[in-house]
Amino acid sequence: MSVRERLRQLYEQADQENRQTILRLVLPAPGGTLLDVGCGDGSWTLEVASRTEASHVIGLDGSSPLISAASKRGIDARLSELAEEWPLPEHSVDIVHSNQVIEHLSDTDHFFREIRRVLKPGGYAIISTNNLASWHNLFFLLLGWQPPAAHVSDEVIVGNPINFDQGVTCGDGSYPLHRRLFTHRALAELAGHHGLALDAARGAGYYPLPARAARLAAQLDPTHAAYLAHRYVAGGSASAAR
């Protein structure tokens, strides 16, 4: 197995671990409304919805084919440019979920403002994204290479010879580029600026460790894990990450 193939395998393991971490952050809201921001085809949305016990599941996405696929799964899927006002009234949802979306947005202030606007009092949001401060990103920087998740071009992936996406062309818009990357502290502070208090924080994935070792390392040192998974509540004071 080549280095690139091994990195892709580790990426897939970390992604799955991150999804399980998200599910562990979910609090049930029987009969409530779940909003999934960036719902894709809706398959993951339904897994989150099952854990929340929500009776109404709304999905937002900017892709017509993905919205169509999500609708076929029974989701109230709505085509929406996330940089614009979301097609929901104020204080209308109990839970907001968004996995691997905020890093693709330029206007992250709008993202958090909209979450705060649509959340009901007593509701919560779960946000997950790449961790800029992960050890594998720091390692690549020490080598003088670009961290894989930090894209510098709208046309091609460059800067890291062992990145499995190195050389991928993306000028046609088919590759989801990253615009903003967060550390744990930056994500929590930006959310707090927009009236969302950190309620729980987890890390997931820990390159290049295999799955079981990575899970333990992420628990011991979430600040440098591959992914961040945060739960926020509207208003109040941020609690210590736990």
C-alpha positions as CSV (number, residue, x, y, z in Angstrom):
1,M,0.0,0.0,0.0
2,S,1.4,3.4,-1.0
3,V,1.6,6.3,1.4
4,R,-1.2,8.1,-0.4
5,E,-3.4,5.0,-0.2
6,R,-2.7,4.6,3.5
7,L,-3.5,8.3,4.2
8,R,-6.8,7.9,2.4
9,Q,-7.6,4.8,4.5
10,L,-6.8,6.7,7.7
11,Y,-8.9,9.6,6.5
12,E,-11.9,7.3,6.0
13,Q,-11.4,5.8,9.4
14,A,-11.2,9.3,11.0
15,D,-14.3,10.4,9.1
16,Q,-16.3,7.4,10.5
17,E,-15.0,8.0,14.0
18,N,-16.0,11.7,13.7
19,R,-19.6,10.6,12.8
20,Q,-19.8,8.4,15.8
21,T,-18.5,11.2,17.9
22,I,-21.3,13.5,16.6
23,L,-23.9,10.8,17.5
24,R,-22.5,10.7,21.0
25,L,-23.1,14.5,21.3
26,V,-26.7,14.2,20.2
27,L,-29.4,14.8,22.9
28,P,-32.8,13.4,22.2
29,A,-35.7,15.8,21.4
30,P,-38.7,13.5,20.9
31,G,-41.2,15.1,18.5
32,G,-38.9,18.0,17.7
33,T,-37.5,19.5,14.5
34,L,-34.0,18.8,13.3
35,L,-32.3,21.0,10.7
36,D,-29.3,19.5,8.9
37,V,-27.3,22.3,7.2
38,G,-25.5,20.8,4.2
39,C,-27.6,17.6,4.2
40,G,-26.2,16.1,1.0
41,D,-28.2,13.1,-0.1
42,G,-29.8,12.8,3.3
43,S,-28.3,9.4,4.3
44,W,-26.3,10.8,7.2
45,T,-29.1,13.1,8.1
46,L,-31.4,10.2,8.8
47,E,-28.8,8.6,11.1
48,V,-28.7,11.8,13.2
49,A,-32.5,12.1,13.1
50,S,-32.9,8.6,14.4
51,R,-30.7,9.5,17.4
52,T,-32.6,12.8,18.1
53,E,-36.1,11.1,17.8
54,A,-37.2,14.2,15.8
55,S,-40.5,14.0,14.0
56,H,-39.7,16.7,11.4
57,V,-36.4,16.6,9.6
58,I,-35.4,19.5,7.4
59,G,-32.3,19.5,5.1
60,L,-30.6,22.4,3.4
61,D,-28.2,22.1,0.5
62,G,-27.1,24.1,-2.5
63,S,-27.1,21.1,-4.9
64,S,-30.4,20.3,-6.8
65,P,-29.5,16.6,-7.3
66,L,-28.6,16.1,-3.6
67,I,-31.8,17.8,-2.6
68,S,-33.8,15.5,-4.9
69,A,-32.0,12.5,-3.4
70,A,-32.7,13.7,0.2
71,S,-36.4,14.3,-0.6
72,K,-36.7,10.7,-1.8
73,R,-35.6,9.6,1.6
74,G,-38.5,11.5,3.2
75,I,-36.6,14.6,4.3
76,D,-38.1,18.0,4.0
77,A,-35.2,19.0,1.7
78,R,-34.9,22.6,0.6
79,L,-32.6,24.1,-2.0
80,S,-30.7,26.9,-0.3
81,E,-27.6,28.9,-0.9
82,L,-26.1,28.9,2.6
83,A,-24.6,32.3,2.1
84,E,-28.1,33.7,1.9
85,E,-30.9,33.8,4.5
86,W,-32.1,30.2,5.2
87,P,-35.7,29.4,4.2
88,L,-36.9,28.9,7.8
89,P,-38.6,31.3,10.3
90,E,-37.0,32.4,13.5
91,H,-37.0,30.0,16.5
92,S,-38.4,27.2,14.4
93,V,-36.0,24.2,15.1
94,D,-34.9,22.3,18.1
95,I,-31.6,21.0,16.8
96,V,-29.2,22.2,14.2
97,H,-26.6,19.8,12.8
98,S,-23.9,20.6,10.4
99,N,-21.0,18.2,9.6
100,Q,-18.0,19.3,7.4
101,V,-19.8,22.4,6.0
102,I,-18.5,25.5,7.7
103,E,-15.0,25.1,6.3
104,H,-16.4,25.5,2.8
105,L,-18.0,28.8,3.6
106,S,-16.5,32.3,3.3
107,D,-19.1,34.0,5.4
108,T,-18.9,32.0,8.6
109,D,-20.5,34.9,10.6
110,H,-23.6,34.5,8.5
111,F,-23.6,30.8,9.2
112,F,-23.6,31.3,13.0
113,R,-26.1,34.1,12.8
114,E,-28.5,31.9,10.9
115,I,-28.1,29.1,13.4
116,R,-28.9,31.5,16.3
117,R,-31.9,32.9,14.4
118,V,-33.6,29.6,13.7
119,L,-32.9,27.8,17.0
120,K,-35.7,27.7,19.5
121,P,-34.9,28.8,23.1
122,G,-33.5,25.7,24.8
123,G,-32.4,24.2,21.4
124,Y,-28.9,23.2,20.6
125,A,-26.5,22.9,17.6
126,I,-23.8,20.4,16.8
127,I,-21.1,21.6,14.5
128,S,-18.2,19.5,13.2
129,T,-15.2,20.6,11.1
130,N,-11.6,19.9,10.3
131,N,-9.1,21.0,13.0
132,L,-6.5,23.4,11.9
133,A,-4.4,22.6,15.0
134,S,-4.3,18.8,14.4
135,W,-0.9,17.2,14.9
136,H,-0.9,16.0,11.3
137,N,-1.4,19.6,10.1
138,L,1.4,20.8,12.4
139,F,3.7,18.0,11.2
140,F,3.2,19.0,7.5
141,L,3.9,22.6,8.4
142,L,7.2,21.6,10.0
143,L,8.1,19.9,6.8
144,G,7.2,23.1,4.9
145,W,4.3,21.4,3.2
146,Q,0.7,22.6,2.9
147,P,-1.7,20.9,5.4
148,P,-4.1,18.8,3.2
149,A,-7.3,20.5,4.4
150,A,-5.9,24.1,3.8
151,H,-6.6,24.8,0.1
152,V,-4.8,27.7,-1.5
153,S,-6.3,27.6,-5.1
154,D,-9.7,27.5,-6.8
155,E,-8.2,25.4,-9.6
156,V,-5.9,22.8,-8.2
157,I,-4.8,21.0,-5.0
158,V,-1.1,21.7,-4.4
159,G,1.6,21.9,-1.8
160,N,1.8,18.4,-0.3
161,P,3.4,15.6,-2.3
162,I,1.8,12.8,-0.2
163,N,-1.7,14.3,0.0
164,F,-4.0,11.8,-1.8
165,D,-5.7,14.8,-3.5
166,Q,-2.5,16.4,-4.6
167,G,-2.8,17.5,-8.2
168,V,-6.6,17.2,-8.3
169,T,-8.1,19.9,-10.6
170,C,-11.1,21.7,-9.2
171,G,-11.7,24.7,-11.4
172,D,-15.1,23.3,-12.6
173,G,-16.6,23.6,-9.1
174,S,-16.9,19.8,-8.6
175,Y,-14.4,19.6,-5.7
176,P,-15.6,21.2,-2.5
177,L,-12.8,23.6,-1.5
178,H,-12.1,24.7,2.0
179,R,-12.3,28.5,2.7
180,R,-12.0,28.7,6.5
181,L,-10.2,26.4,8.9
182,F,-10.7,26.5,12.7
183,T,-8.9,25.6,15.9
184,H,-11.1,24.5,18.8
185,R,-10.7,28.0,20.4
186,A,-11.5,29.9,17.3
187,L,-14.6,27.9,16.6
188,A,-15.9,28.3,20.1
189,E,-15.1,32.0,20.3
190,L,-16.8,32.8,17.0
191,A,-19.9,30.9,18.0
192,G,-19.9,32.7,21.3
193,H,-19.7,36.0,19.5
194,H,-23.0,35.1,17.8
195,G,-24.7,34.1,21.0
196,L,-24.0,30.4,21.1
197,A,-22.3,29.0,24.2
198,L,-20.1,25.9,24.1
199,D,-21.8,23.0,25.9
200,A,-19.5,20.1,25.0
201,A,-16.4,19.6,22.8
202,R,-14.9,16.5,21.4
203,G,-12.0,15.5,19.1
204,A,-12.1,12.7,16.6
205,G,-9.5,11.0,14.5
206,Y,-5.7,11.2,15.1
207,Y,-3.5,10.7,12.1
208,P,-1.5,8.5,11.5
209,L,-2.7,6.3,14.4
210,P,-5.0,3.3,13.6
211,A,-8.6,3.5,14.7
212,R,-8.5,2.2,18.3
213,A,-5.3,4.1,19.2
214,A,-6.6,7.2,17.5
215,R,-9.8,7.1,19.5
216,L,-7.9,7.0,22.8
217,A,-5.5,9.8,21.7
218,A,-8.4,12.0,20.6
219,Q,-10.0,11.6,24.0
220,L,-6.8,12.5,25.8
221,D,-5.9,15.4,23.5
222,P,-9.0,16.6,21.6
223,T,-7.2,20.0,20.9
224,H,-5.0,18.3,18.4
225,A,-7.4,15.7,16.9
226,A,-8.1,15.6,13.2
227,Y,-11.7,16.8,13.7
228,L,-13.6,19.1,16.0
229,A,-17.1,18.3,17.2
230,H,-18.9,20.9,19.3
231,R,-22.3,21.2,20.8
232,Y,-23.7,24.7,21.4
233,V,-26.7,26.1,23.2
234,A,-28.3,29.5,22.7
235,G,-27.2,32.2,25.1
236,G,-25.7,31.8,28.6
237,S,-22.1,31.4,29.5
238,A,-19.9,28.8,27.8
239,S,-19.1,25.8,29.9
240,A,-15.7,24.2,30.1
241,A,-15.1,21.7,27.3
242,R,-15.7,18.2,28.4
